[in-house]
Amino acid sequence: MTDYRHSATVELPADELFAYLREPHNLPHYFSGMQSAHPEGGDTVHVEAEVHGRHVEGDAWLKVDEGTRTLSWGAEGPDDYHGTLSIDAAGPAASRVEVTLSSVREGSGDEIQRGLEETVAALAHTAVADSTVDP
């Protein structure tokens, strides 16, 4: 099992960023390849995605810890894919987000790290952009 990590500063208050990221319906907005995510009750989320050129559909889990502003997620399968995302305040109008991804997937570690960095950049951009849209 290999762990990949990346962190970044996001120009949103920590509570606001966490409120956005904790919603399963927002996952496709920032996870590349994810097409849909629907809560099924409890920690279960039904997801559809394009992964390595193939369509994947199934149940994953998403655990939300409001007290520590932490998300944990994973999906059953050959890659034993799971990770955590945590958010800390970096000032009154900024947050520090750190993501750790664990997988037994074989392949280029550089590719996985690059994908993680792109996902963190996308979630930062999307959360800020969506926060400026009037409901």
The first five atom37 places (N, CA, C, CB, O) and aatype in JSON, in Angstrom:
{
  "aatype": [12, 16, 3, 18, 1, 8, 15, 0, 16, 19, 6, 10, 14, 0, 3, 6, 10, 13, 0, 18, 10, 1, 6, 14, 8, 2, 10, 14, 8, 18, 13, 15, 7, 12, 5, 15, 0, 8, 14, 6, 7, 7, 3, 16, 19, 8, 19, 6, 0, 6, 19, 8, 7, 1, 8, 19, 6, 7, 3, 0, 17, 10, 11, 19, 3, 6, 7, 16, 1, 16, 10, 15, 17, 7, 0, 6, 7, 14, 3, 3, 18, 8, 7, 16, 10, 15, 9, 3, 0, 0, 7, 14, 0, 0, 15, 1, 19, 6, 19, 16, 10, 15, 15, 19, 1, 6, 7, 15, 7, 3, 6, 9, 5, 1, 7, 10, 6, 6, 16, 19, 0, 0, 10, 0, 8, 16, 0, 19, 0, 3, 15, 16, 19, 3, 14],
  "atom_mask": [
    [1, 1, 1, 1, 1],
    [1, 1, 1, 1, 1],
    [1, 1, 1, 1, 1],
    [1, 1, 1, 1, 1],
    [1, 1, 1, 1, 1],
    [1, 1, 1, 1, 1],
    [1, 1, 1, 1, 1],
    [1, 1, 1, 1, 1],
    [1, 1, 1, 1, 1],
    [1, 1, 1, 1, 1],
    [1, 1, 1, 1, 1],
    [1, 1, 1, 1, 1],
    [1, 1, 1, 1, 1],
    [1, 1, 1, 1, 1],
    [1, 1, 1, 1, 1],
    [1, 1, 1, 1, 1],
    [1, 1, 1, 1, 1],
    [1, 1, 1, 1, 1],
    [1, 1, 1, 1, 1],
    [1, 1, 1, 1, 1],
    [1, 1, 1, 1, 1],
    [1, 1, 1, 1, 1],
    [1, 1, 1, 1, 1],
    [1, 1, 1, 1, 1],
    [1, 1, 1, 1, 1],
    [1, 1, 1, 1, 1],
    [1, 1, 1, 1, 1],
    [1, 1, 1, 1, 1],
    [1, 1, 1, 1, 1],
    [1, 1, 1, 1, 1],
    [1, 1, 1, 1, 1],
    [1, 1, 1, 1, 1],
    [1, 1, 1, 0, 1],
    [1, 1, 1, 1, 1],
    [1, 1, 1, 1, 1],
    [1, 1, 1, 1, 1],
    [1, 1, 1, 1, 1],
    [1, 1, 1, 1, 1],
    [1, 1, 1, 1, 1],
    [1, 1, 1, 1, 1],
    [1, 1, 1, 0, 1],
    [1, 1, 1, 0, 1],
    [1, 1, 1, 1, 1],
    [1, 1, 1, 1, 1],
    [1, 1, 1, 1, 1],
    [1, 1, 1, 1, 1],
    [1, 1, 1, 1, 1],
    [1, 1, 1, 1, 1],
    [1, 1, 1, 1, 1],
    [1, 1, 1, 1, 1],
    [1, 1, 1, 1, 1],
    [1, 1, 1, 1, 1],
    [1, 1, 1, 0, 1],
    [1, 1, 1, 1, 1],
    [1, 1, 1, 1, 1],
    [1, 1, 1, 1, 1],
    [1, 1, 1, 1, 1],
    [1, 1, 1, 0, 1],
    [1, 1, 1, 1, 1],
    [1, 1, 1, 1, 1],
    [1, 1, 1, 1, 1],
    [1, 1, 1, 1, 1],
    [1, 1, 1, 1, 1],
    [1, 1, 1, 1, 1],
    [1, 1, 1, 1, 1],
    [1, 1, 1, 1, 1],
    [1, 1, 1, 0, 1],
    [1, 1, 1, 1, 1],
    [1, 1, 1, 1, 1],
    [1, 1, 1, 1, 1],
    [1, 1, 1, 1, 1],
    [1, 1, 1, 1, 1],
    [1, 1, 1, 1, 1],
    [1, 1, 1, 0, 1],
    [1, 1, 1, 1, 1],
    [1, 1, 1, 1, 1],
    [1, 1, 1, 0, 1],
    [1, 1, 1, 1, 1],
    [1, 1, 1, 1, 1],
    [1, 1, 1, 1, 1],
    [1, 1, 1, 1, 1],
    [1, 1, 1, 1, 1],
    [1, 1, 1, 0, 1],
    [1, 1, 1, 1, 1],
    [1, 1, 1, 1, 1],
    [1, 1, 1, 1, 1],
    [1, 1, 1, 1, 1],
    [1, 1, 1, 1, 1],
    [1, 1, 1, 1, 1],
    [1, 1, 1, 1, 1],
    [1, 1, 1, 0, 1],
    [1, 1, 1, 1, 1],
    [1, 1, 1, 1, 1],
    [1, 1, 1, 1, 1],
    [1, 1, 1, 1, 1],
    [1, 1, 1, 1, 1],
    [1, 1, 1, 1, 1],
    [1, 1, 1, 1, 1],
    [1, 1, 1, 1, 1],
    [1, 1, 1, 1, 1],
    [1, 1, 1, 1, 1],
    [1, 1, 1, 1, 1],
    [1, 1, 1, 1, 1],
    [1, 1, 1, 1, 1],
    [1, 1, 1, 1, 1],
    [1, 1, 1, 1, 1],
    [1, 1, 1, 0, 1],
    [1, 1, 1, 1, 1],
    [1, 1, 1, 0, 1],
    [1, 1, 1, 1, 1],
    [1, 1, 1, 1, 1],
    [1, 1, 1, 1, 1],
    [1, 1, 1, 1, 1],
    [1, 1, 1, 1, 1],
    [1, 1, 1, 0, 1],
    [1, 1, 1, 1, 1],
    [1, 1, 1, 1, 1],
    [1, 1, 1, 1, 1],
    [1, 1, 1, 1, 1],
    [1, 1, 1, 1, 1],
    [1, 1, 1, 1, 1],
    [1, 1, 1, 1, 1],
    [1, 1, 1, 1, 1],
    [1, 1, 1, 1, 1],
    [1, 1, 1, 1, 1],
    [1, 1, 1, 1, 1],
    [1, 1, 1, 1, 1],
    [1, 1, 1, 1, 1],
    [1, 1, 1, 1, 1],
    [1, 1, 1, 1, 1],
    [1, 1, 1, 1, 1],
    [1, 1, 1, 1, 1],
    [1, 1, 1, 1, 1],
    [1, 1, 1, 1, 1],
    [1, 1, 1, 1, 1]
  ],
  "atom_positions": [
    [[0.86, -1.17, 0.0], [0.0, 0.0, 0.0], [0.9, 1.23, 0.0], [-0.97, 0.0, 1.23], [1.85, 1.33, 0.78]],
    [[0.59, 2.16, -0.88], [1.35, 3.4, -0.97], [0.43, 4.57, -0.64], [1.97, 3.57, -2.38], [-0.73, 4.61, -1.06]],
    [[0.95, 5.53, 0.13], [0.21, 6.74, 0.47], [0.74, 7.9, -0.36], [0.31, 7.05, 1.98], [1.95, 8.06, -0.55]],
    [[-0.19, 8.71, -0.84], [0.14, 9.93, -1.58], [-0.5, 11.08, -0.83], [-0.37, 9.86, -3.08], [-1.62, 10.95, -0.33]],
    [[0.21, 12.22, -0.74], [-0.3, 13.37, 0.02], [-0.12, 14.65, -0.77], [0.41, 13.49, 1.39], [0.81, 14.81, -1.55]],
    [[-1.06, 15.56, -0.53], [-0.93, 16.9, -1.1], [-1.75, 17.85, -0.25], [-1.38, 16.93, -2.6], [-2.82, 17.49, 0.25]],
    [[-1.27, 19.07, -0.1], [-2.01, 20.09, 0.64], [-1.94, 21.4, -0.11], [-1.46, 20.25, 2.09], [-1.05, 21.63, -0.92]],
    [[-2.91, 22.26, 0.18], [-2.99, 23.56, -0.48], [-3.82, 24.5, 0.38], [-3.61, 23.44, -1.9], [-4.59, 24.07, 1.24]],
    [[-3.65, 25.78, 0.14], [-4.45, 26.8, 0.8], [-5.59, 27.17, -0.13], [-3.59, 28.04, 1.16], [-5.41, 27.33, -1.34]],
    [[-6.78, 27.32, 0.46], [-7.99, 27.67, -0.29], [-8.54, 28.95, 0.31], [-9.06, 26.51, -0.26], [-8.63, 29.08, 1.53]],
    [[-8.91, 29.89, -0.53], [-9.39, 31.19, -0.07], [-10.88, 31.15, 0.29], [-9.15, 32.25, -1.13], [-11.7, 31.86, -0.3]],
    [[-11.2, 30.3, 1.27], [-12.54, 30.19, 1.84], [-12.38, 29.88, 3.33], [-13.4, 29.09, 1.12], [-11.43, 29.19, 3.7]],
    [[-13.28, 30.38, 4.18], [-13.23, 29.98, 5.58], [-13.37, 28.46, 5.71], [-14.35, 30.69, 6.38], [-14.06, 27.83, 4.91]],
    [[-12.72, 27.89, 6.71], [-12.67, 26.44, 6.88], [-14.07, 25.81, 6.97], [-11.88, 26.09, 8.13], [-14.32, 24.79, 6.33]],
    [[-14.97, 26.41, 7.74], [-16.31, 25.83, 7.87], [-17.07, 25.85, 6.55], [-17.11, 26.58, 8.93], [-17.79, 24.91, 6.24]],
    [[-16.91, 26.91, 5.79], [-17.59, 27.02, 4.49], [-17.05, 25.99, 3.5], [-17.44, 28.44, 3.92], [-17.81, 25.35, 2.78]],
    [[-15.73, 25.84, 3.46], [-15.12, 24.86, 2.57], [-15.55, 23.45, 2.94], [-13.59, 24.98, 2.6], [-15.9, 22.65, 2.07]],
    [[-15.53, 23.13, 4.23], [-15.94, 21.8, 4.67], [-17.4, 21.52, 4.34], [-15.71, 21.65, 6.17], [-17.73, 20.42, 3.91]],
    [[-18.26, 22.51, 4.53], [-19.68, 22.33, 4.21], [-19.87, 21.98, 2.73], [-20.47, 23.61, 4.56], [-20.74, 21.18, 2.39]],
    [[-19.07, 22.57, 1.87], [-19.15, 22.28, 0.44], [-18.63, 20.87, 0.13], [-18.36, 23.33, -0.37], [-19.28, 20.1, -0.58]],
    [[-17.46, 20.55, 0.66], [-16.81, 19.29, 0.32], [-17.5, 18.07, 0.92], [-15.38, 19.32, 0.77], [-17.39, 16.97, 0.36]],
    [[-18.19, 18.23, 2.02], [-18.82, 17.09, 2.7], [-20.07, 16.59, 1.97], [-19.19, 17.48, 4.12], [-20.55, 15.5, 2.27]],
    [[-20.6, 17.36, 1.05], [-21.81, 16.99, 0.32], [-21.49, 16.05, -0.84], [-22.54, 18.25, -0.2], [-20.79, 16.45, -1.77]],
    [[-21.98, 14.81, -0.8], [-21.68, 13.86, -1.87], [-22.04, 14.35, -3.26], [-22.4, 12.57, -1.61], [-21.36, 14.03, -4.23]],
    [[-23.11, 15.14, -3.38], [-23.52, 15.63, -4.7], [-22.46, 16.53, -5.33], [-24.85, 16.39, -4.59], [-22.45, 16.71, -6.55]],
    [[-21.57, 17.1, -4.53], [-20.52, 17.97, -5.07], [-19.29, 17.21, -5.54], [-20.11, 18.97, -4.02], [-18.44, 17.78, -6.22]],
    [[-19.17, 15.94, -5.2], [-17.98, 15.16, -5.57], [-17.66, 15.21, -7.07], [-18.17, 13.73, -5.15], [-16.5, 15.4, -7.42]],
    [[-18.64, 15.05, -7.97], [-18.31, 15.09, -9.4], [-17.8, 16.46, -9.87], [-19.52, 14.71, -10.21], [-17.21, 16.56, -10.94]],
    [[-18.02, 17.5, -9.09], [-17.56, 18.83, -9.47], [-16.04, 18.94, -9.4], [-18.19, 19.88, -8.6], [-15.45, 19.77, -10.08]],
    [[-15.42, 18.12, -8.56], [-13.97, 18.26, -8.41], [-13.18, 16.96, -8.52], [-13.68, 18.89, -7.1], [-11.95, 17.01, -8.59]],
    [[-13.83, 15.8, -8.53], [-13.1, 14.55, -8.74], [-13.15, 14.2, -10.22], [-13.69, 13.4, -7.88], [-14.21, 13.88, -10.76]],
    [[-12.0, 14.25, -10.86], [-11.91, 13.96, -12.28], [-12.43, 12.56, -12.57], [-10.46, 14.11, -12.76], [-12.06, 11.6, -11.9]],
    [[-13.26, 12.46, -13.56], [-13.8, 11.16, -13.97], [-15.09, 10.77, -13.28], [0.0, 0.0, 0.0], [-15.82, 9.92, -13.79]],
    [[-15.39, 11.37, -12.12], [-16.62, 11.01, -11.42], [-17.8, 11.67, -12.13], [-16.56, 11.44, -9.92], [-17.8, 12.88, -12.38]],
    [[-18.79, 10.87, -12.44], [-19.95, 11.37, -13.16], [-21.13, 11.66, -12.26], [-20.36, 10.39, -14.22], [-21.89, 12.59, -12.51]],
    [[-21.31, 10.85, -11.2], [-22.41, 11.09, -10.27], [-22.08, 10.47, -8.92], [-23.73, 10.52, -10.83], [-21.31, 9.52, -8.82]],
    [[-22.69, 11.05, -7.89], [-22.56, 10.54, -6.52], [-23.86, 10.82, -5.79], [-21.34, 11.19, -5.78], [-24.28, 11.97, -5.67]],
    [[-24.5, 9.76, -5.31], [-25.8, 9.89, -4.65], [-25.77, 9.19, -3.3], [-26.92, 9.31, -5.53], [-25.44, 8.0, -3.23]],
    [[-26.09, 9.91, -2.22], [-26.16, 9.26, -0.9], [-27.21, 8.16, -0.9], [-26.47, 10.31, 0.2], [-28.31, 8.34, -1.43]],
    [[-26.88, 7.03, -0.29], [-27.79, 5.89, -0.21], [-28.24, 5.62, 1.22], [-27.12, 4.65, -0.79], [-28.98, 4.67, 1.46]],
    [[-27.81, 6.44, 2.16], [-28.14, 6.24, 3.56], [-26.9, 5.83, 4.34], [0.0, 0.0, 0.0], [-26.06, 5.08, 3.84]],
    [[-26.8, 6.32, 5.56], [-25.61, 6.03, 6.36], [-24.38, 6.61, 5.69], [0.0, 0.0, 0.0], [-24.4, 7.76, 5.23]],
    [[-23.32, 5.83, 5.63], [-22.07, 6.27, 5.0], [-21.97, 5.87, 3.54], [-20.89, 5.69, 5.75], [-20.96, 6.15, 2.89]],
    [[-23.0, 5.22, 3.0], [-22.95, 4.68, 1.64], [-23.3, 5.74, 0.61], [-23.89, 3.5, 1.5], [-24.28, 6.47, 0.74]],
    [[-22.46, 5.81, -0.44], [-22.67, 6.71, -1.56], [-22.56, 5.87, -2.84], [-21.64, 7.9, -1.56], [-21.57, 5.17, -3.04]],
    [[-23.58, 5.96, -3.69], [-23.54, 5.27, -4.98], [-22.84, 6.19, -5.98], [-24.99, 4.87, -5.48], [-23.25, 7.34, -6.16]],
    [[-21.79, 5.69, -6.62], [-20.99, 6.51, -7.53], [-20.91, 5.87, -8.91], [-19.59, 6.72, -6.97], [-21.0, 4.66, -9.07]],
    [[-20.74, 6.74, -9.9], [-20.44, 6.34, -11.27], [-19.26, 7.17, -11.72], [-21.68, 6.52, -12.21], [-19.22, 8.38, -11.49]],
    [[-18.3, 6.51, -12.39], [-17.1, 7.21, -12.82], [-16.49, 6.53, -14.04], [-16.07, 7.28, -11.69], [-16.8, 5.38, -14.35]],
    [[-15.64, 7.27, -14.71], [-14.8, 6.72, -15.77], [-13.41, 6.58, -15.17], [-14.8, 7.62, -17.07], [-12.79, 7.58, -14.8]],
    [[-12.91, 5.35, -15.07], [-11.62, 5.08, -14.46], [-10.76, 4.28, -15.43], [-11.78, 4.32, -13.11], [-11.13, 3.17, -15.82]],
    [[-9.64, 4.85, -15.82], [-8.71, 4.18, -16.74], [-9.43, 3.71, -18.01], [-8.03, 2.99, -16.05], [-9.19, 2.61, -18.5]],
    [[-10.31, 4.56, -18.52], [-10.99, 4.27, -19.78], [-12.17, 3.32, -19.68], [0.0, 0.0, 0.0], [-12.7, 2.89, -20.71]],
    [[-12.61, 3.0, -18.47], [-13.78, 2.12, -18.36], [-14.8, 2.72, -17.38], [-13.36, 0.7, -17.89], [-14.44, 3.43, -16.44]],
    [[-16.06, 2.4, -17.62], [-17.14, 2.88, -16.76], [-17.21, 2.0, -15.52], [-18.51, 2.87, -17.53], [-17.24, 0.77, -15.61]],
    [[-17.24, 2.65, -14.35], [-17.31, 1.94, -13.07], [-18.51, 2.48, -12.31], [-15.99, 2.1, -12.24], [-18.72, 3.69, -12.25]],
    [[-19.28, 1.58, -11.73], [-20.45, 1.97, -10.95], [-20.52, 1.07, -9.73], [-21.76, 1.88, -11.79], [-20.32, -0.15, -9.83]],
    [[-20.8, 1.67, -8.57], [-20.93, 0.87, -7.38], [-21.07, 1.73, -6.14], [0.0, 0.0, 0.0], [-21.23, 2.95, -6.21]],
    [[-21.01, 1.07, -5.0], [-21.15, 1.77, -3.73], [-19.77, 2.02, -3.12], [-22.03, 0.96, -2.76], [-18.88, 1.16, -3.14]],
    [[-19.63, 3.2, -2.58], [-18.44, 3.59, -1.85], [-18.9, 4.06, -0.47], [-17.64, 4.72, -2.61], [-20.1, 4.11, -0.2]],
    [[-17.96, 4.39, 0.38], [-18.34, 4.93, 1.68], [-17.69, 6.29, 1.85], [-17.93, 3.98, 2.82], [-16.6, 6.55, 1.35]],
    [[-18.4, 7.15, 2.56], [-17.93, 8.5, 2.87], [-18.31, 8.79, 4.31], [-18.54, 9.57, 1.89], [-19.49, 8.84, 4.65]],
    [[-17.3, 8.96, 5.15], [-17.52, 9.26, 6.56], [-17.15, 10.71, 6.82], [-16.7, 8.3, 7.48], [-16.1, 11.18, 6.4]],
    [[-18.04, 11.41, 7.52], [-17.87, 12.83, 7.79], [-17.68, 13.01, 9.29], [-19.09, 13.66, 7.29], [-18.49, 12.54, 10.09]],
    [[-16.6, 13.7, 9.67], [-16.35, 14.04, 11.07], [-16.39, 15.56, 11.17], [-14.98, 13.45, 11.58], [-15.4, 16.24, 10.89]],
    [[-17.54, 16.09, 11.58], [-17.74, 17.53, 11.68], [-16.75, 18.17, 12.67], [-19.17, 17.83, 12.11], [-16.23, 19.26, 12.42]],
    [[-16.5, 17.48, 13.8], [-15.66, 18.05, 14.85], [-14.24, 18.33, 14.43], [0.0, 0.0, 0.0], [-13.63, 19.31, 14.86]],
    [[-13.69, 17.46, 13.57], [-12.32, 17.65, 13.1], [-12.26, 18.13, 11.65], [-11.54, 16.36, 13.24], [-11.17, 18.27, 11.09]],
    [[-13.42, 18.38, 11.05], [-13.52, 18.76, 9.63], [-12.7, 17.79, 8.78], [-13.02, 20.23, 9.41], [-11.81, 18.18, 8.02]],
    [[-13.03, 16.49, 8.92], [-12.33, 15.44, 8.19], [-13.33, 14.57, 7.44], [-11.48, 14.58, 9.16], [-14.38, 14.22, 7.96]],
    [[-12.98, 14.23, 6.21], [-13.73, 13.27, 5.39], [-12.84, 12.05, 5.19], [-14.17, 13.9, 4.02], [-11.64, 12.19, 4.94]],
    [[-13.42, 10.88, 5.3], [-12.73, 9.64, 4.96], [-13.59, 8.94, 3.92], [-12.49, 8.72, 6.23], [-14.82, 8.96, 4.02]],
    [[-12.96, 8.33, 2.93], [-13.72, 7.66, 1.89], [-12.98, 6.43, 1.41], [-14.0, 8.61, 0.73], [-11.79, 6.25, 1.67]],
    [[-13.72, 5.59, 0.71], [-13.1, 4.41, 0.13], [-14.09, 3.65, -0.72], [0.0, 0.0, 0.0], [-15.29, 3.92, -0.71]],
    [[-13.56, 2.69, -1.46], [-14.38, 1.84, -2.31], [-13.75, 0.46, -2.35], [-14.53, 2.42, -3.75], [-12.53, 0.32, -2.4]],
    [[-14.6, -0.54, -2.32], [-14.12, -1.91, -2.43], [-13.64, -2.14, -3.85], [-15.22, -2.93, -2.04], [-14.15, -1.55, -4.8]],
    [[-12.67, -2.99, -3.98], [-12.2, -3.33, -5.32], [-10.73, -3.71, -5.3], [0.0, 0.0, 0.0], [-10.1, -3.73, -4.25]],
    [[-10.19, -4.0, -6.46], [-8.82, -4.5, -6.54], [-7.76, -3.48, -6.14], [-8.55, -4.97, -7.93], [-6.64, -3.88, -5.79]],
    [[-8.07, -2.18, -6.18], [-7.08, -1.17, -5.85], [-7.07, -0.8, -4.37], [-7.31, 0.06, -6.67], [-6.21, -0.03, -3.93]],
    [[-8.02, -1.32, -3.58], [-8.16, -0.99, -2.16], [-7.99, 0.52, -1.97], [-7.12, -1.76, -1.31], [-7.13, 0.97, -1.22]],
    [[-8.83, 1.26, -2.65], [-8.75, 2.71, -2.73], [-9.42, 3.35, -1.52], [-9.4, 3.22, -4.02], [-10.6, 3.08, -1.25]],
    [[-8.69, 4.19, -0.78], [-9.3, 4.96, 0.31], [-8.43, 6.19, 0.6], [-9.47, 4.08, 1.58], [-7.27, 6.26, 0.2]],
    [[-9.03, 7.13, 1.32], [-8.28, 8.34, 1.62], [-8.94, 9.18, 2.68], [0.0, 0.0, 0.0], [-10.03, 8.87, 3.17]],
    [[-8.27, 10.27, 3.03], [-8.81, 11.24, 3.98], [-8.54, 12.64, 3.46], [-8.18, 11.05, 5.38], [-7.59, 12.9, 2.73]],
    [[-9.41, 13.53, 3.87], [-9.29, 14.94, 3.56], [-9.55, 15.68, 4.86], [-10.28, 15.4, 2.4], [-10.56, 15.44, 5.52]],
    [[-8.66, 16.57, 5.23], [-8.87, 17.36, 6.44], [-8.68, 18.83, 6.13], [-7.92, 16.91, 7.57], [-7.89, 19.22, 5.27]],
    [[-9.43, 19.64, 6.86], [-9.41, 21.09, 6.65], [-9.13, 21.78, 7.97], [-10.75, 21.59, 6.04], [-9.77, 21.49, 8.99]],
    [[-8.16, 22.69, 7.94], [-7.83, 23.53, 9.1], [-7.95, 24.98, 8.68], [-6.4, 23.22, 9.65], [-7.74, 25.33, 7.52]],
    [[-8.28, 25.83, 9.65], [-8.32, 27.26, 9.38], [-6.9, 27.76, 9.13], [-8.98, 28.04, 10.57], [-5.96, 27.37, 9.82]],
    [[-6.77, 28.62, 8.15], [-5.49, 29.26, 7.83], [-5.67, 30.76, 7.89], [-4.97, 28.82, 6.42], [-5.03, 31.5, 7.14]],
    [[-6.54, 31.21, 8.78], [-6.9, 32.62, 8.9], [-8.41, 32.72, 8.82], [0.0, 0.0, 0.0], [-9.09, 31.71, 8.61]],
    [[-8.95, 33.92, 8.99], [-10.4, 34.06, 9.0], [-11.08, 33.79, 7.65], [-10.76, 35.45, 9.44], [-12.26, 33.44, 7.62]],
    [[-10.35, 33.94, 6.55], [-10.98, 33.76, 5.24], [-10.23, 32.74, 4.39], [-11.05, 35.08, 4.51], [-10.35, 32.75, 3.17]],
    [[-9.45, 31.87, 5.02], [-8.68, 30.89, 4.26], [-8.63, 29.57, 5.02], [-7.26, 31.41, 3.98], [-8.8, 29.52, 6.24]],
    [[-8.38, 28.5, 4.27], [-8.32, 27.15, 4.82], [-7.09, 26.45, 4.28], [-9.59, 26.34, 4.49], [-6.56, 26.79, 3.22]],
    [[-6.65, 25.48, 5.03], [-5.59, 24.59, 4.57], [-6.22, 23.22, 4.43], [-4.36, 24.57, 5.56], [-6.72, 22.65, 5.4]],
    [[-6.19, 22.68, 3.23], [-6.75, 21.36, 2.97], [-5.6, 20.39, 2.71], [-7.74, 21.4, 1.75], [-4.67, 20.69, 1.97]],
    [[-5.69, 19.23, 3.34], [-4.69, 18.18, 3.13], [-5.41, 16.9, 2.77], [-3.79, 17.98, 4.39], [-6.36, 16.49, 3.44]],
    [[-4.94, 16.26, 1.7], [-5.55, 15.03, 1.22], [-4.49, 13.94, 1.22], [-6.16, 15.22, -0.19], [-3.36, 14.13, 0.76]],
    [[-4.88, 12.79, 1.73], [-4.04, 11.59, 1.69], [-4.82, 10.51, 0.95], [-3.64, 11.11, 3.14], [-5.98, 10.25, 1.25]],
    [[-4.18, 9.89, -0.02], [-4.79, 8.84, -0.82], [-3.94, 7.59, -0.67], [-4.91, 9.26, -2.32], [-2.72, 7.64, -0.8]],
    [[-4.59, 6.47, -0.39], [-3.89, 5.18, -0.25], [-4.43, 4.21, -1.29], [-4.06, 4.6, 1.2], [-5.64, 4.12, -1.5]],
    [[-3.51, 3.49, -1.93], [-3.93, 2.52, -2.94], [-2.86, 1.46, -3.12], [-4.23, 3.22, -4.29], [-1.67, 1.72, -2.93]],
    [[-3.28, 0.28, -3.49], [-2.35, -0.78, -3.85], [-2.2, -0.85, -5.37], [-2.82, -2.14, -3.29], [-1.52, -1.72, -5.89]],
    [[-2.85, 0.08, -6.07], [-2.82, 0.09, -7.54], [-1.38, 0.16, -8.04], [-3.63, 1.28, -8.1], [-0.58, 0.98, -7.6]],
    [[-1.09, -0.72, -8.97], [0.22, -0.69, -9.59], [0.2, 0.33, -10.7], [0.62, -2.09, -10.12], [-0.84, 0.61, -11.3]],
    [[1.35, 0.88, -10.97], [1.46, 1.88, -12.02], [2.38, 2.98, -11.58], [0.0, 0.0, 0.0], [3.14, 2.84, -10.62]],
    [[2.3, 4.06, -12.27], [3.2, 5.18, -12.02], [2.77, 5.97, -10.79], [3.25, 6.08, -13.24], [1.69, 6.56, -10.76]],
    [[3.63, 5.97, -9.78], [3.37, 6.79, -8.6], [3.3, 8.25, -8.96], [0.0, 0.0, 0.0], [2.55, 9.01, -8.35]],
    [[4.1, 8.66, -9.95], [4.06, 10.07, -10.39], [2.7, 10.42, -10.97], [5.16, 10.33, -11.44], [2.19, 11.53, -10.75]],
    [[2.1, 9.49, -11.7], [0.77, 9.71, -12.28], [-0.28, 9.87, -11.18], [0.38, 8.54, -13.23], [-1.15, 10.74, -11.26]],
    [[-0.2, 9.03, -10.16], [-1.16, 9.1, -9.06], [-0.98, 10.41, -8.29], [-0.99, 7.89, -8.11], [-1.96, 11.07, -7.97]],
    [[0.27, 10.78, -8.01], [0.53, 12.03, -7.29], [0.05, 13.23, -8.1], [2.03, 12.17, -6.99], [-0.55, 14.15, -7.54]],
    [[0.29, 13.22, -9.39], [-0.16, 14.32, -10.26], [-1.69, 14.41, -10.26], [0.37, 14.11, -11.71], [-2.24, 15.5, -10.21]],
    [[-2.36, 13.26, -10.31], [-3.82, 13.24, -10.26], [-4.35, 13.79, -8.95], [0.0, 0.0, 0.0], [-5.35, 14.51, -8.93]],
    [[-3.67, 13.46, -7.85], [-4.07, 13.98, -6.54], [-3.9, 15.49, -6.5], [-3.23, 13.32, -5.43], [-4.78, 16.2, -6.0]],
    [[-2.8, 15.99, -7.0], [-2.56, 17.44, -7.03], [-3.59, 18.15, -7.9], [-1.14, 17.74, -7.54], [-4.05, 19.24, -7.55]],
    [[-3.94, 17.55, -9.03], [-4.97, 18.15, -9.9], [-6.33, 18.16, -9.21], [-5.05, 17.38, -11.23], [-7.09, 19.11, -9.37]],
    [[-6.65, 17.11, -8.47], [-7.92, 17.05, -7.75], [-7.98, 18.12, -6.67], [-8.12, 15.66, -7.13], [-9.01, 18.77, -6.52]],
    [[-6.91, 18.3, -5.92], [-6.9, 19.33, -4.88], [-7.04, 20.72, -5.51], [-5.6, 19.25, -4.03], [-7.76, 21.56, -4.99]],
    [[-6.36, 20.96, -6.62], [-6.5, 22.25, -7.31], [-7.93, 22.44, -7.8], [-5.51, 22.33, -8.5], [-8.47, 23.54, -7.7]],
    [[-8.54, 21.39, -8.34], [-9.92, 21.48, -8.83], [-10.9, 21.73, -7.7], [-10.3, 20.2, -9.57], [-11.82, 22.53, -7.85]],
    [[-10.72, 21.06, -6.57], [-11.66, 21.28, -5.47], [-11.52, 22.68, -4.92], [-11.43, 20.25, -4.35], [-12.52, 23.29, -4.54]],
    [[-10.31, 23.22, -4.87], [-10.11, 24.6, -4.41], [-10.8, 25.58, -5.35], [-8.61, 24.94, -4.29], [-11.53, 26.46, -4.92]],
    [[-10.56, 25.41, -6.64], [-11.15, 26.31, -7.63], [-12.67, 26.22, -7.64], [-10.6, 25.99, -9.03], [-13.36, 27.24, -7.65]],
    [[-13.19, 25.0, -7.65], [-14.64, 24.8, -7.73], [-15.35, 25.3, -6.48], [-14.95, 23.33, -7.95], [-16.39, 25.94, -6.59]],
    [[-14.8, 25.03, -5.31], [-15.44, 25.48, -4.07], [-15.49, 26.99, -4.01], [-14.69, 24.94, -2.85], [-16.51, 27.55, -3.6]],
    [[-14.42, 27.66, -4.4], [-14.4, 29.14, -4.4], [-15.38, 29.67, -5.44], [-12.96, 29.67, -4.68], [-16.15, 30.58, -5.16]],
    [[-15.35, 29.1, -6.65], [-16.25, 29.56, -7.71], [-17.72, 29.36, -7.31], [-15.96, 28.82, -9.02], [-18.54, 30.26, -7.51]],
    [[-18.05, 28.19, -6.75], [-19.43, 27.93, -6.36], [-19.87, 28.8, -5.2], [-19.59, 26.48, -5.99], [-21.06, 29.09, -5.08]],
    [[-18.94, 29.23, -4.36], [-19.3, 30.08, -3.21], [-19.66, 31.5, -3.64], [-18.15, 30.12, -2.21], [-20.31, 32.23, -2.9]],
    [[-19.23, 31.88, -4.85], [-19.52, 33.23, -5.33], [-20.8, 33.31, -6.16], [-18.37, 33.75, -6.16], [-21.21, 34.39, -6.57]],
    [[-21.44, 32.14, -6.4], [-22.68, 32.08, -7.17], [-23.84, 32.29, -6.21], [-22.81, 30.73, -7.94], [-23.93, 31.62, -5.18]],
    [[-24.72, 33.21, -6.55], [-25.9, 33.43, -5.7], [-26.85, 32.26, -5.82], [-26.63, 34.74, -6.09], [-27.09, 31.77, -6.92]],
    [[-27.39, 31.78, -4.68], [-28.34, 30.65, -4.73], [-29.61, 31.01, -5.44], [-28.66, 30.16, -3.33], [-30.5, 30.17, -5.57]]
  ]
}
